[in-house]
């Protein structure tokens, strides 16, 4: 079994949190996820803090702008890109200040190339996804931008070992040919799994950090994640219908960020139930109990931007407690 770049029995968040106060969000993350914190994302702040806009801000020599409420490739950098950069800089400044003495793994997040290709428009109209050459250029630009981002975070938090999470919620739709065109009357042609893996691997191999590929949509192809050479996959356990591919991925040494806790609920999050859910699945898969806390990180099912702040805090705390429970072999 490989050595995983996180301690045994840990939890982390997927990325997004509610609200607009980055200082408070960073305090919550560092307080409730002490062994694997992440850089919080606050999409409620508006354009430039949303997943597509924030991630497009990492692109090198591919400026973007907002046009009719959508992000598109632009001819030159403008006010939308400046706002995006300013929001990220504020977030990184808070991380630098609050995590100055932190040592251990630290996760940062960005959309992957396929979700960006499905969400960004070409200047002439239509998604970047329609043009394989544009997707290749986008991937190369993103790979270089994220390499720089990882290096910047390392300088700001020298005691941290950085993990990069690539968010790919659109990946299953891209593979299935289900991304709608602008008219909504048709869809873009499906992308072959080997081509999808090649583009993802371009980013994975460029960033000089372990990569977690996250997708909380149904039908995530785990073989593709492995072919992309990701260190781990983050998924919503409630969407796992076929256990065989998951078992094969675990056997092959893929780390699992197990989305085991509902992102919105009326009851107080229960760490015991979260731990039992993960243990139960592990038992059904037939792997040794001692391997569970090393290979599995407990997370919420997806991002928490839509949750009340009190629930989000309680859920992250419960995930951390559940991680400690599964480590009690």
C-alpha positions in Angstrom: 0.0 0.0 0.0 1.4 3.5 -0.9 2.2 6.1 1.6 -0.6 8.7 1.5 0.2 12.4 1.9 -2.1 12.9 4.9 -2.1 11.5 8.5 -4.3 8.5 9.4 -7.8 9.2 10.6 -8.3 12.8 9.2 -11.1 14.8 7.7 -11.3 17.8 5.4 -13.8 20.0 3.6 -14.5 20.0 -0.1 -14.0 23.8 -0.5 -16.9 26.1 -0.3 -18.4 27.6 2.8 -21.3 30.0 3.4 -21.0 33.8 3.9 -18.6 36.5 2.7 -16.1 36.8 5.6 -12.9 35.0 4.6 -11.2 35.7 7.9 -14.0 33.9 9.8 -14.1 31.1 7.2 -10.4 30.5 7.6 -10.7 30.4 11.4 -13.5 27.8 11.1 -11.4 25.6 8.8 -8.2 25.8 10.8 -10.2 25.2 14.0 -12.4 22.3 13.0 -10.1 20.6 10.5 -6.8 20.8 12.3 -5.0 17.9 10.5 -6.0 18.6 6.9 -7.3 22.2 6.5 -8.2 23.7 3.1 -8.3 27.2 1.6 -12.0 28.1 1.9 -14.0 29.4 -1.1 -16.9 31.8 -0.6 -19.0 32.0 -3.7 -21.6 34.2 -2.0 -19.2 37.1 -2.7 -20.3 37.0 -6.3 -18.4 37.0 -9.7 -14.8 36.1 -9.3 -15.5 34.0 -6.2 -17.7 31.5 -8.1 -16.0 28.3 -9.2 -15.6 29.1 -12.9 -14.5 32.7 -12.4 -12.1 31.9 -9.6 -10.5 29.0 -11.5 -10.3 30.9 -14.7 -8.3 33.5 -12.8 -5.4 31.0 -12.7 -5.2 30.8 -16.5 -1.9 32.1 -17.9 -2.2 34.3 -21.0 -5.9 33.4 -21.4 -7.7 36.4 -19.8 -11.5 36.1 -19.2 -14.3 38.5 -18.7 -18.0 38.4 -17.8 -20.4 38.8 -20.8 -24.1 38.6 -20.4 -23.6 36.8 -17.0 -21.2 34.2 -18.4 -17.5 33.9 -18.3 -15.8 34.0 -21.7 -12.2 34.3 -23.1 -11.3 37.9 -23.6 -8.8 39.8 -25.7 -7.1 41.5 -22.8 -7.4 41.5 -18.9 -10.0 43.9 -17.5 -11.9 44.7 -14.4 -13.5 41.3 -14.0 -10.1 39.6 -13.9 -8.8 42.3 -11.5 -11.7 41.6 -9.1 -11.0 37.8 -9.3 -7.3 38.4 -8.6 -8.2 40.7 -5.7 -10.5 38.2 -4.0 -7.9 35.4 -4.3 -5.2 37.7 -2.9 -7.3 38.5 0.1 -7.9 34.8 0.7 -4.2 34.0 0.4 -3.3 36.9 2.8 -5.7 35.5 5.4 -4.2 32.0 4.9 -0.7 33.4 5.3 -1.7 35.2 8.5 -3.7 32.5 10.2 -1.7 29.5 9.1 1.8 31.0 9.6 2.8 28.3 12.2 0.9 25.4 10.6 2.8 22.3 9.6 1.1 19.4 7.8 -1.0 18.8 4.7 -3.0 21.8 3.3 -5.5 21.5 0.5 -6.3 24.1 -2.2 -8.9 23.8 -4.9 -9.6 24.8 -8.5 -11.9 23.6 -11.3 -10.3 21.1 -13.6 -9.9 21.5 -17.4 -13.1 19.8 -18.4 -15.4 21.7 -16.1 -13.7 24.9 -17.3 -14.0 23.9 -20.9 -17.8 23.2 -20.3 -18.3 26.5 -18.4 -16.2 29.0 -20.3 -17.3 30.6 -23.6 -15.2 31.2 -26.7 -15.1 34.9 -27.9 -17.1 33.8 -31.0 -19.7 32.1 -28.8 -20.2 28.5 -27.7 -18.3 26.7 -25.0 -14.6 26.0 -25.3 -15.6 22.4 -25.2 -16.6 22.6 -28.9 -12.9 23.2 -30.0 -10.3 20.5 -29.2 -7.5 22.9 -29.9 -9.0 25.4 -27.5 -9.3 22.7 -24.8 -5.7 21.8 -25.3 -4.6 25.5 -24.9 -6.9 25.9 -21.9 -5.4 22.8 -20.2 -1.8 23.9 -20.8 -2.6 27.4 -19.5 -4.4 26.0 -16.4 -1.5 23.6 -15.7 1.0 26.4 -15.6 -1.3 28.7 -13.6 -1.9 26.0 -11.0 1.8 25.2 -10.8 2.4 28.8 -9.9 -0.4 28.8 -7.4 0.9 25.7 -5.6 4.4 27.3 -5.5 2.9 30.6 -4.1 1.0 28.7 -1.3 4.2 26.8 -0.4 6.0 30.1 0.0 3.2 31.6 2.1 2.9 28.6 4.4 6.3 27.0 4.4 5.4 24.3 6.9 2.6 23.0 4.7 2.7 20.2 2.2 0.2 21.2 -0.5 -2.5 19.0 -2.0 -4.4 20.3 -5.0 -8.0 19.3 -5.5 -9.3 19.5 -9.1 -13.1 20.0 -9.1 -14.7 18.3 -12.1 -18.5 18.3 -11.6 -19.0 18.5 -15.4 -16.7 15.5 -16.2 -19.5 12.8 -16.4 -21.6 15.1 -18.7 -18.6 15.8 -20.9 -17.9 12.1 -21.3 -21.5 11.3 -22.0 -22.1 14.1 -24.5 -24.6 15.8 -22.3 -23.3 19.4 -22.1 -25.9 21.5 -23.8 -25.1 24.0 -26.5 -26.2 27.6 -26.1 -29.6 27.0 -27.7 -30.3 24.1 -25.4 -31.6 22.1 -28.4 -28.5 19.9 -28.7 -25.3 18.9 -26.9 -21.6 18.9 -27.5 -20.1 15.7 -28.8 -18.9 13.4 -26.1 -15.2 13.2 -25.2 -13.4 9.9 -25.2 -12.2 8.7 -21.8 -8.5 8.4 -22.9 -8.6 12.0 -24.2 -10.2 13.2 -21.0 -7.5 11.4 -18.9 -4.7 12.8 -21.0 -5.8 16.4 -20.4 -6.2 15.8 -16.7 -2.8 14.1 -16.5 -1.3 17.2 -18.1 -2.4 19.2 -15.0 -1.6 16.4 -12.5 2.0 16.1 -13.8 2.6 19.9 -14.0 1.7 21.0 -10.5 4.3 19.2 -8.4 1.8 18.3 -5.7 -0.5 15.3 -5.0 -3.8 15.8 -6.8 -7.3 14.9 -5.6 -9.9 14.7 -8.3 -13.3 15.7 -7.0 -16.7 15.1 -8.6 -20.0 14.9 -6.7 -22.0 14.1 -9.8 -23.2 10.5 -10.6 -21.3 8.2 -12.9 -17.8 9.3 -12.1 -15.4 6.9 -14.0 -12.9 5.8 -11.4 -10.6 4.1 -14.0 -10.3 7.5 -15.7 -9.2 9.1 -12.4 -6.6 6.4 -12.0 -5.4 6.9 -15.7 -5.0 10.6 -14.9 -2.6 9.6 -12.1 -4.5 11.4 -9.4 -3.5 10.5 -5.8 -7.1 10.4 -4.6 -10.7 10.8 -5.6 -13.3 12.8 -3.7 -16.9 11.6 -4.2 -20.3 11.6 -2.6 -20.8 8.1 -1.1 -24.6 8.3 -1.7 -23.9 8.3 -5.5 -21.8 5.2 -5.5 -24.1 2.4 -6.9 -21.5 -0.1 -8.1 -19.0 -1.1 -5.5 -16.7 -3.1 -7.8 -14.9 -0.1 -9.5 -14.5 1.5 -6.1 -13.0 -1.7 -4.7 -10.6 -1.9 -7.7 -9.5 1.7 -7.2 -8.9 1.1 -3.5 -6.9 -2.1 -4.3 -4.8 -0.1 -6.8 -3.9 2.4 -4.0 -6.2 5.3 -4.9 -6.9 7.5 -1.8 -10.6 8.0 -1.1 -12.0 11.3 0.1 -15.3 9.9 1.3 -18.2 12.3 1.2 -20.1 10.7 4.0 -22.0 13.6 5.6 -25.0 15.4 4.2 -24.3 19.0 3.3 -27.7 20.2 4.6 -29.7 18.7 7.4 -32.1 19.5 10.2 -30.4 17.2 12.8 -27.1 18.0 14.4 -24.3 16.1 12.5 -23.5 12.9 14.3 -19.8 11.8 14.1 -20.7 8.3 15.2 -23.1 7.8 12.3 -20.7 9.3 9.8 -17.9 6.9 11.0 -20.3 3.9 11.0 -21.3 4.7 7.4 -17.7 4.7 6.2 -16.8 1.6 8.3 -19.8 -0.2 6.9 -18.9 0.5 3.3 -15.3 -0.5 3.9 -16.4 -3.8 5.5 -18.6 -4.6 2.5 -15.7 -4.0 0.2 -13.7 -6.6 2.3 -10.6 -4.6 3.0 -8.6 -4.8 6.3 -9.9 -2.4 9.0 -6.3 -1.2 9.7 -6.1 0.1 6.1 -9.2 2.3 6.4 -7.9 5.3 8.3 -4.8 5.5 6.2 -6.4 5.4 2.8 -9.7 7.3 3.5 -10.3 10.9 4.4 -13.7 11.8 5.6 -15.5 14.8 4.1 -18.9 16.4 3.6 -20.8 15.0 0.6 -20.0 18.2 -1.4 -19.4 21.9 -0.8 -21.1 23.8 2.0 -21.9 27.1 0.4 -25.6 26.5 0.7 -25.6 25.5 4.4 -26.2 27.7 7.4 -22.9 28.7 8.9 -23.6 27.0 12.2 -24.4 23.7 10.5 -21.3 24.0 8.3 -19.1 24.5 11.4 -20.8 21.6 13.2 -20.5 19.3 10.2 -16.7 19.9 9.8 -16.3 19.2 13.5 -18.3 16.0 13.2 -16.2 14.9 10.2 -13.0 15.4 12.2 -14.4 13.4 15.1 -15.5 10.7 12.7 -12.0 10.5 11.3 -10.7 9.9 14.8 -13.3 7.2 15.4 -12.3 5.3 12.3 -8.6 5.5 13.5 -9.6 3.6 16.6 -9.0 0.2 15.2 
